[in-house]
Amino acid sequence: MKLPKFPQTIEYRNSRVTIYHLTRGKYHEFKVIYFHEGKRKSQTFADYKKAKARADAINDSVNSGEVEALSLSRSQLHDYQQAVDTLASTSLSLASVATQFTEAAKLLGSASILEAAQFYRSKHQLTNPKPIAQVREEFIAAKPLRGLSAHHIQRLTRLLTRLEKFFQCELAAITGADLIRFLSAGSPDDCKHAKAVRAFSPVSFNNYRTMLGEFFRFAIRRKYIPSDWAGIQEVENQKIPPGEIEIYTPKEIRLLLEASPNGFESERVTFRARTTTAPLRGCSVLPGTMGDLRLYLAIAAFTGMRGSEIMQLRWEEIGAKYIEVKAKNAKTRQRRLVPISDNLRAWLKPYVKSTGLIFTLTRAGMEVRRLSVIKRLGMSPKRNALRHSYISYRVAQISDVAKVALEAGNSPQIIFQHYRELVSPEAAAEWFALMPGKADNVIDLEQPEPAKVQAPEPPPVQAQTVAALVASR
């Protein structure tokens, strides 16, 4: 017969017997090891079937409470039998229970093991553990009810989709170390999906850590993970190294504005010095469309509003002196008023309507158009340069960091850290003096050509005087 793998442990309820296999030349020995009266006992058999039968008999004897096998006193036998009956509904042996109890008592000290178990259950009882995909769908579905912007919801969706592909497991199985590896884009050896997740910059790392914390707190409230799950606390924010703030010069923003389609021109790019009819790839703008890049750049450059805020802006939110950024559209979820400068009012004038969304393009679509114009001008892309430019020039213009922070929806600490004294007051004056202009060789088809006004003929007396003067010379 085929022998099992040794050593073989045979358990039955609260008893355990082990069979060992030894070979001496061509002979086999099977040793049955068990404990009797606290001492280790062994019996040797030349046949495995007999050794197995003896092991079963020992287990039966122990679990039936036979005095001969156990050699217990009457009171000990009573306690033993009661313990065996109590454990009958479980799969645990008396020996394992005694071991676990002893170890738990050492850890708890004078505290009750029952109380400790009740506390653990209150913290770890899961009503309905779910995989990441299902929790993600519930989490995202609840966001519009809280008034979050579509852009923020898209970022959450992309992040949690990466999380799902990275782990592919139940949410409760994810630890803090797993999240660190996810946000740090660990090596492919760590996870077969690691290649699908890119490494994040320190700023993105911290932002995504905040989003993940919100996601896991949602899961705790729904009892999908234990209430004392603290994995996100193991993920520390990264330090953001000081970097150079990129801004546009007044000359650069003038070039950008004039080279950008304005919604009234059909595939025509107008420069101060020249005009070209070559279309921009991916940014055909038909007359009357809502994809106006020039208007977008003007609002961004002269208000410092974030791209997501501009793309949700409506005409009724633009007043005589201020643009209202509603709390639901603001990144900080706080309403604020942004002043309309004289030059911005001039840029807005050709487009003003009473109501409606200003832009219907997506933010990504507008970004494609902006980058196309930058490429044609031979300029280098600059990250958040429109917002950085406004804050820098505004601080230089009014020398009031707290006021600029309110206008930009930022903190004074960030303003002081990155923007103070970045540009001169003279440059700020030039920035906010930029007015819409028109190339000399471009005819405005929207306005009729002005009539030529001839100078009136001088009266007769004046004409004679002029003629006399000319003759005397």
C-alpha positions as CSV (number, residue, x, y, z in Angstrom):
1,M,0.0,0.0,0.0
2,K,1.0,3.6,-0.5
3,L,2.2,5.1,2.7
4,P,1.2,8.7,3.7
5,K,3.6,11.5,4.3
6,F,5.4,11.4,7.7
7,P,5.3,12.4,10.4
8,Q,1.5,11.9,10.3
9,T,-0.6,13.7,12.9
10,I,-3.9,12.0,13.7
11,E,-6.4,14.3,15.5
12,Y,-9.9,13.5,16.8
13,R,-11.7,16.2,18.8
14,N,-9.5,16.8,21.8
15,S,-6.8,14.2,21.2
16,R,-3.7,14.1,19.0
17,V,-1.4,11.2,18.2
18,T,1.7,11.3,15.9
19,I,3.1,8.4,13.8
20,Y,6.7,8.5,12.8
21,H,8.3,6.3,10.1
22,L,11.8,4.8,10.3
23,T,13.7,2.4,8.1
24,R,16.4,0.0,9.2
25,G,17.7,-1.6,6.0
26,K,14.8,-3.3,4.4
27,Y,12.7,-3.2,7.6
28,H,10.1,-0.5,8.5
29,E,9.2,0.8,11.9
30,F,6.2,2.9,12.8
31,K,6.3,4.7,16.1
32,V,3.1,5.9,17.7
33,I,3.8,8.9,20.0
34,Y,1.3,10.3,22.5
35,F,1.1,11.7,26.0
36,H,-0.1,9.8,29.1
37,E,-0.3,11.4,32.6
38,G,1.8,14.2,31.3
39,K,4.6,12.0,30.0
40,R,5.6,11.2,26.5
41,K,4.8,7.6,25.5
42,S,5.7,5.6,22.3
43,Q,4.8,2.3,20.8
44,T,6.6,0.7,17.9
45,F,4.9,-1.4,15.1
46,A,6.3,-3.2,12.1
47,D,3.0,-2.6,10.2
48,Y,1.5,0.7,9.4
49,K,-2.1,-0.5,9.6
50,K,-1.5,-1.7,13.2
51,A,0.2,1.6,14.1
52,K,-2.8,3.6,12.6
53,A,-5.3,1.4,14.4
54,R,-3.5,2.0,17.7
55,A,-3.4,5.7,17.1
56,D,-7.2,5.7,16.5
57,A,-7.8,3.6,19.6
58,I,-5.8,6.1,21.8
59,N,-7.9,9.0,20.4
60,D,-11.1,7.2,21.0
61,S,-10.1,6.3,24.5
62,V,-9.1,9.9,25.4
63,N,-12.3,11.4,24.0
64,S,-14.6,8.8,25.6
65,G,-13.2,9.8,29.0
66,E,-12.0,6.3,30.0
67,V,-10.3,6.3,33.3
68,E,-7.8,3.6,32.3
69,A,-6.5,5.7,29.4
70,L,-6.5,9.0,31.2
71,S,-5.6,8.0,34.8
72,L,-7.4,11.0,36.2
73,S,-9.0,11.5,39.5
74,R,-12.8,11.8,39.8
75,S,-12.8,15.6,39.9
76,Q,-10.2,15.8,37.1
77,L,-12.3,13.5,35.0
78,H,-15.4,15.6,35.6
79,D,-13.6,18.8,34.6
80,Y,-12.1,17.1,31.6
81,Q,-15.4,15.8,30.4
82,Q,-17.1,19.2,30.9
83,A,-14.3,20.8,28.8
84,V,-14.7,18.2,26.1
85,D,-18.4,18.8,26.0
86,T,-18.0,22.5,25.8
87,L,-15.6,22.3,22.9
88,A,-17.8,19.8,21.0
89,S,-19.3,22.6,18.9
90,T,-15.9,23.8,17.8
91,S,-13.1,22.3,15.8
92,L,-10.5,23.1,18.5
93,S,-8.8,20.6,20.7
94,L,-8.5,21.0,24.4
95,A,-4.7,21.3,24.1
96,S,-4.9,24.1,21.6
97,V,-7.5,26.0,23.6
98,A,-5.3,25.7,26.7
99,T,-2.3,27.0,24.8
100,Q,-4.2,30.0,23.3
101,F,-5.8,30.9,26.6
102,T,-2.4,30.9,28.3
103,E,-0.8,33.1,25.7
104,A,-3.8,35.5,25.7
105,A,-3.7,35.8,29.5
106,K,-0.1,36.8,29.4
107,L,-0.8,39.6,27.0
108,L,-4.0,40.9,28.7
109,G,-2.7,40.7,32.3
110,S,-5.7,41.1,34.6
111,A,-8.1,42.0,31.8
112,S,-10.9,39.5,30.9
113,I,-10.3,37.5,27.8
114,L,-14.1,37.6,27.1
115,E,-14.1,41.4,27.3
116,A,-11.1,41.5,24.9
117,A,-12.9,39.3,22.5
118,Q,-16.0,41.4,22.6
119,F,-14.0,44.6,22.0
120,Y,-12.3,43.0,19.0
121,R,-15.6,41.9,17.5
122,S,-17.0,45.4,17.8
123,K,-14.1,46.8,15.9
124,H,-13.6,44.0,13.3
125,Q,-17.1,42.7,12.6
126,L,-17.7,43.3,8.9
127,T,-21.3,43.3,7.8
128,N,-20.5,42.9,4.1
129,P,-16.9,42.7,3.0
130,K,-16.6,43.7,-0.7
131,P,-13.9,43.9,-3.4
132,I,-12.4,47.2,-4.4
133,A,-14.4,47.6,-7.6
134,Q,-17.8,47.5,-5.8
135,V,-16.8,49.9,-3.1
136,R,-15.3,52.2,-5.7
137,E,-18.6,52.3,-7.6
138,E,-20.6,53.1,-4.4
139,F,-18.0,55.8,-3.4
140,I,-18.1,57.5,-6.8
141,A,-21.9,57.3,-7.1
142,A,-22.2,59.3,-3.8
143,K,-19.9,62.1,-4.8
144,P,-22.3,64.1,-7.1
145,L,-24.8,64.3,-4.2
146,R,-22.1,66.2,-2.2
147,G,-21.8,68.8,-5.0
148,L,-18.3,67.8,-6.0
149,S,-17.1,69.0,-9.4
150,A,-16.9,66.7,-12.4
151,H,-13.2,67.2,-12.7
152,H,-12.6,66.1,-9.1
153,I,-14.8,63.0,-9.6
154,Q,-12.8,62.1,-12.7
155,R,-9.6,62.3,-10.7
156,L,-11.0,60.1,-8.0
157,T,-12.2,57.6,-10.6
158,R,-8.8,57.3,-12.3
159,L,-7.0,56.9,-9.0
160,L,-9.4,54.2,-7.7
161,T,-9.3,52.4,-11.0
162,R,-5.5,52.2,-10.7
163,L,-5.9,50.9,-7.1
164,E,-8.3,48.2,-8.3
165,K,-5.9,47.0,-11.1
166,F,-2.9,47.1,-8.7
167,F,-4.4,44.9,-6.0
168,Q,-7.4,42.9,-7.3
169,C,-8.5,41.8,-3.9
170,E,-10.9,42.7,-1.1
171,L,-10.5,46.1,0.3
172,A,-9.9,44.9,3.9
173,A,-6.8,43.0,2.8
174,I,-4.9,46.2,1.9
175,T,-2.4,47.4,4.4
176,G,-0.6,50.7,4.9
177,A,2.6,49.2,3.4
178,D,0.5,48.2,0.3
179,L,-0.6,51.8,-0.1
180,I,2.9,53.1,0.2
181,R,4.0,50.7,-2.6
182,F,1.0,51.8,-4.7
183,L,1.7,55.5,-4.4
184,S,5.4,54.9,-4.9
185,A,4.9,52.7,-7.9
186,G,6.9,49.8,-6.6
187,S,9.0,47.5,-8.8
188,P,7.3,45.0,-11.1
189,D,8.6,42.2,-8.8
190,D,6.4,43.6,-6.0
191,C,3.2,43.3,-8.0
192,K,2.5,42.1,-11.5
193,H,0.4,45.3,-12.1
194,A,3.1,47.7,-10.9
195,K,4.0,48.6,-14.5
196,A,0.5,49.9,-15.0
197,V,0.9,52.5,-12.3
198,R,3.2,55.5,-12.8
199,A,5.2,57.1,-10.1
200,F,3.7,60.3,-8.7
201,S,5.3,63.6,-8.0
202,P,5.4,64.7,-4.3
203,V,2.4,67.0,-4.8
204,S,0.4,64.3,-6.6
205,F,1.5,61.8,-3.9
206,N,0.1,64.0,-1.1
207,N,-3.1,64.8,-3.0
208,Y,-3.8,61.1,-3.8
209,R,-3.0,60.2,-0.2
210,T,-5.8,62.5,0.8
211,M,-8.2,61.0,-1.7
212,L,-7.4,57.5,-0.6
213,G,-7.9,58.5,3.0
214,E,-11.4,59.8,2.1
215,F,-12.1,56.5,0.2
216,F,-11.1,54.3,3.1
217,R,-13.1,56.3,5.7
218,F,-16.1,55.8,3.4
219,A,-15.5,52.0,3.5
220,I,-15.2,52.2,7.3
221,R,-18.6,53.9,7.6
222,R,-20.1,51.3,5.4
223,K,-18.4,48.5,7.5
224,Y,-16.5,47.1,4.6
225,I,-13.3,47.3,6.6
226,P,-12.7,47.3,10.4
227,S,-13.3,50.6,12.2
228,D,-9.8,50.6,13.6
229,W,-8.2,50.2,10.1
230,A,-5.4,52.8,10.2
231,G,-3.4,51.9,7.1
232,I,-3.6,55.4,5.7
233,Q,-1.8,56.7,8.8
234,E,1.2,54.7,7.9
235,V,1.5,56.7,4.7
236,E,3.4,59.9,5.4
237,N,3.1,63.0,3.3
238,Q,6.1,63.6,1.1
239,K,8.1,66.8,1.5
240,I,7.7,69.1,-1.5
241,P,11.1,70.3,-2.7
242,P,11.2,74.1,-3.4
243,G,11.0,74.6,-7.2
244,E,11.2,77.5,-9.5
245,I,7.9,79.2,-10.2
246,E,7.4,79.6,-13.9
247,I,5.5,82.7,-15.1
248,Y,4.9,84.4,-18.4
249,T,6.4,87.8,-19.3
250,P,4.0,90.5,-20.6
251,K,5.4,90.0,-24.0
252,E,4.8,86.3,-23.9
253,I,1.2,86.6,-22.8
254,R,0.6,89.1,-25.5
255,L,1.9,86.7,-28.1
256,L,-0.2,83.8,-26.7
257,L,-3.4,85.9,-26.7
258,E,-2.9,87.2,-30.2
259,A,-2.0,83.8,-31.6
260,S,-5.0,82.1,-30.1
261,P,-8.3,81.6,-32.0
262,N,-11.0,83.9,-30.7
263,G,-14.2,82.2,-31.7
264,F,-15.0,84.8,-34.4
265,E,-12.2,83.6,-36.7
266,S,-12.3,80.4,-38.8
267,E,-9.0,78.6,-38.6
268,R,-7.1,81.9,-38.7
269,V,-4.3,82.7,-36.3
270,T,-3.6,86.5,-36.0
271,F,-0.3,87.8,-34.9
272,R,0.7,91.4,-34.2
273,A,3.2,91.4,-37.0
274,R,1.7,88.9,-39.5
275,T,-1.3,86.7,-40.4
276,T,-1.2,83.0,-41.4
277,T,-4.1,81.0,-42.6
278,A,-2.5,77.7,-41.7
279,P,-4.8,75.7,-39.4
280,L,-3.7,74.6,-36.0
281,R,-3.8,70.8,-35.6
282,G,-6.7,69.7,-33.4
283,C,-8.0,73.3,-32.8
284,S,-10.2,74.3,-35.7
285,V,-12.5,77.0,-34.3
286,L,-15.6,77.9,-36.2
287,P,-17.3,81.3,-35.8
288,G,-19.6,81.4,-32.9
289,T,-18.4,78.3,-31.2
290,M,-17.8,78.0,-27.4
291,G,-14.2,76.8,-27.7
292,D,-12.6,80.2,-27.5
293,L,-9.0,79.8,-26.4
294,R,-8.2,83.6,-26.4
295,L,-11.0,84.2,-23.9
296,Y,-9.9,81.3,-21.7
297,L,-6.3,82.6,-21.6
298,A,-7.4,86.2,-20.8
299,I,-9.5,85.0,-17.9
300,A,-6.7,82.8,-16.6
301,A,-4.0,85.4,-17.0
302,F,-5.9,88.3,-15.4
303,T,-7.8,86.5,-12.6
304,G,-5.5,83.7,-11.6
305,M,-8.5,81.3,-11.5
306,R,-7.8,77.6,-11.8
307,G,-8.5,75.8,-15.0
308,S,-11.3,73.7,-13.4
309,E,-12.9,76.9,-12.1
310,I,-12.8,78.6,-15.4
311,M,-14.3,75.7,-17.3
312,Q,-17.4,75.8,-15.0
313,L,-17.8,79.6,-15.1
314,R,-21.2,81.0,-16.3
315,W,-21.9,84.4,-17.7
316,E,-24.3,85.3,-14.9
317,E,-21.3,84.9,-12.5
318,I,-19.5,87.7,-14.1
319,G,-20.5,91.0,-12.6
320,A,-19.6,94.6,-13.2
321,K,-16.6,94.6,-10.8
322,Y,-16.1,91.0,-9.8
323,I,-16.2,87.4,-11.0
324,E,-18.0,85.1,-8.5
325,V,-16.3,81.7,-8.0
326,K,-19.0,79.6,-6.4
327,A,-18.1,77.2,-3.5
328,K,-19.2,74.1,-5.5
329,N,-16.7,75.0,-8.3
330,A,-13.8,76.1,-6.1
331,K,-11.0,73.7,-5.1
332,T,-11.2,74.9,-1.5
333,R,-15.0,74.7,-1.5
334,Q,-15.2,78.3,-0.4
335,R,-16.9,81.1,-2.4
336,R,-14.8,84.0,-3.4
337,L,-14.9,87.2,-5.5
338,V,-12.1,87.9,-8.1
339,P,-11.8,91.5,-9.2
340,I,-12.2,92.3,-12.9
341,S,-9.3,94.5,-14.0
342,D,-9.7,97.2,-16.7
343,N,-7.8,95.2,-19.3
344,L,-9.8,92.0,-18.5
345,R,-13.0,93.9,-19.0
346,A,-11.8,94.9,-22.5
347,W,-11.0,91.3,-23.3
348,L,-14.4,90.1,-22.1
349,K,-16.4,92.8,-24.0
350,P,-16.7,91.1,-27.4
351,Y,-18.1,87.9,-25.8
352,V,-20.4,89.0,-23.0
353,K,-23.8,87.3,-22.8
354,S,-26.5,87.3,-20.2
355,T,-26.6,83.7,-19.1
356,G,-25.2,80.3,-19.9
357,L,-22.0,78.3,-19.6
358,I,-19.0,80.2,-21.1
359,F,-17.1,77.2,-22.3
360,T,-18.6,73.8,-23.4
361,L,-15.2,72.3,-24.3
362,T,-13.6,69.9,-21.9
363,R,-10.6,71.1,-20.0
364,A,-8.5,68.6,-21.8
365,G,-9.7,69.9,-25.2
366,M,-8.8,73.4,-24.2
367,E,-5.4,72.3,-23.1
368,V,-4.8,70.6,-26.5
369,R,-5.5,74.0,-28.2
370,R,-3.3,75.9,-25.8
371,L,-0.3,73.5,-26.3
372,S,-0.8,73.7,-30.1
373,V,-0.5,77.5,-30.0
374,I,2.5,77.3,-27.7
375,K,4.2,74.9,-30.1
376,R,3.6,77.0,-33.1
377,L,5.1,80.0,-31.3
378,G,8.2,78.1,-30.4
379,M,7.6,78.6,-26.7
380,S,8.2,76.1,-23.9
381,P,5.2,74.8,-22.0
382,K,5.1,76.1,-18.4
383,R,3.2,74.3,-15.6
384,N,0.4,76.5,-14.1
385,A,2.1,79.5,-15.4
386,L,-1.1,81.5,-16.0
387,R,-2.1,81.3,-12.4
388,H,1.4,81.8,-11.1
389,S,1.8,84.8,-13.3
390,Y,-1.4,86.5,-12.1
391,I,-0.5,86.0,-8.4
392,S,3.1,87.2,-8.9
393,Y,2.1,90.4,-10.8
394,R,-0.9,91.0,-8.5
395,V,1.3,90.9,-5.4
396,A,3.8,93.3,-7.0
397,Q,0.9,95.6,-8.0
398,I,-0.9,96.0,-4.6
399,S,1.7,94.6,-2.1
400,D,-1.1,92.9,-0.1
401,V,-0.4,89.2,0.2
402,A,-3.5,88.5,2.3
403,K,-5.8,90.1,-0.3
404,V,-4.2,88.3,-3.2
405,A,-4.6,85.0,-1.2
406,L,-8.3,85.6,-0.9
407,E,-8.7,86.5,-4.6
408,A,-6.7,83.4,-5.7
409,G,-8.3,81.0,-3.2
410,N,-4.8,80.2,-1.7
411,S,-3.1,80.6,1.6
412,P,-0.9,83.5,2.5
413,Q,1.8,81.1,3.5
414,I,2.0,79.7,-0.1
415,I,1.9,83.3,-1.5
416,F,4.8,84.3,0.8
417,Q,6.7,81.1,0.0
418,H,6.5,81.2,-3.8
419,Y,5.4,84.5,-5.2
420,R,6.6,87.4,-3.0
421,E,9.0,89.8,-4.8
422,L,9.1,87.5,-7.9
423,V,8.4,90.4,-10.3
424,S,8.8,94.2,-10.2
425,P,6.0,96.7,-9.9
426,E,6.9,98.0,-13.3
427,A,6.4,94.6,-14.9
428,A,3.1,94.3,-13.0
429,A,1.9,97.6,-14.4
430,E,2.7,96.4,-17.9
431,W,0.9,93.0,-17.3
432,F,-2.4,94.6,-16.3
433,A,-2.1,97.2,-19.1
434,L,-2.3,94.6,-21.8
435,M,-5.3,95.4,-23.9
436,P,-6.8,93.6,-26.9
437,G,-5.1,94.6,-30.1
438,K,-5.4,93.9,-33.8
439,A,-2.8,93.3,-36.5
440,D,-2.5,96.0,-39.2
441,N,-3.2,93.6,-42.0
442,V,-6.4,92.1,-40.5
443,I,-9.8,93.7,-41.3
444,D,-12.5,93.4,-38.7
445,L,-15.4,91.9,-40.7
446,E,-17.8,92.3,-37.8
447,Q,-17.7,96.1,-38.0
448,P,-18.4,98.2,-41.1
449,E,-15.4,100.1,-42.5
450,P,-15.5,103.7,-41.0
451,A,-16.4,106.4,-43.5
452,K,-13.6,108.7,-44.5
453,V,-14.0,112.1,-42.9
454,Q,-12.7,115.1,-45.0
455,A,-11.5,118.2,-43.4
456,P,-13.9,121.1,-43.9
457,E,-12.9,123.8,-46.4
458,P,-11.8,127.0,-44.8
459,P,-14.1,130.0,-45.1
460,P,-13.3,132.5,-47.9
461,V,-11.5,135.1,-45.7
462,Q,-9.3,132.4,-44.1
463,A,-8.6,131.0,-47.6
464,Q,-7.4,134.4,-48.9
465,T,-5.2,134.8,-45.9
466,V,-3.6,131.4,-46.4
467,A,-3.0,132.1,-50.1
468,A,-1.3,135.5,-49.3
469,L,1.0,133.8,-46.9
470,V,2.0,131.1,-49.5
471,A,2.6,133.8,-52.2
472,S,4.8,135.9,-49.8
473,R,7.1,132.8,-49.3
